Amino acid sequence: MIVTLLTDFGVQDSYVAEMKGVLLARAPETQLVDITHHVSLGDIRAAQYLLSRTWNQFPRGTVHVAVVDPGVGTERRALAAESAGHRFLAPDNGLLSFLPDDARFFSLPVSRDAAPTFHGRDVFAPAAATLVLGEPIESLGSPVAHPVRTPLPVARIAAAGVSGEVIYVDRYGTLVSNVPSSAVKPGARIHVGGQDVGPLRRTFADGARGDVVAFSGSAGTVEVAVRDGSAAVKLNAGVGAHVRAEQRQ
């Protein structure tokens, strides 16, 4: 069975390896896939975005472990969840807000032996192994009716255009927005933070070196990049920057 891992631990230290060691010691046949371990420190919103665009690329039955947990060791709950044949393990801090309303949630017990600073190793990895070994998700803990939900913002669609915002900045400095490309009419001008960056192009290579290019990204939303550069730097923009597709009359 596949288990995906997403954390903000980085790979310089031993934390990811310790999680993998615990999981493999209990379920040696597990196929581990690293989504990323380079989420910005404590950035729950970025973790939510990355997992929300990734999980459904995997086959049914996959277990997804996501640990971006600035509240580790506090009263926040540790969750297991199930939706569309996938299982999820994460802290109850909004990271799983992308799951639909009919998803099932369960609260994981935290043993007294668990390090209060490392639930990734001592709570979530053992729970993942339990699921891999075939135990039902109900065996992990008690049902949760109201998990913390802090969903990513949704773009506003109107006759004059579509308004949204940057919800993620990738390692290339590309500004990823929540504006659906399908809602942008032909000829609409894209604005980021009040700056006109032109109409939608097919790909970032459609501009000359150093040009700002708006295009439909692989997740189906408007993205803005700089050919051979960083849109975040050139436009001095980041997460939360206003994005508008303006249909000129």
Secondary structure, 3 states (H helix, E strand, C coil): CEEEEEECCCCCCCHHHHHHHHHHHHCCCCEEEEEECCCCCCCHHHHHHHHHCCHHHCCCCCEEEEECCCCCCCCCCEEEEEECCEEEEEECCCCCCCCCCCCEEEEECCCCCCCCCCHHHHHHHHHHHHHHCCCCHHHHCEEECCCCCCCCCCCEEECCEEEEEEEEECCCCCEEEEEEHHHCCCCCEEEECCEEEECEECCHHHCCCCCEEEEECCCCEEEEEECCECHHHHCCCCCCCEEEEECCC
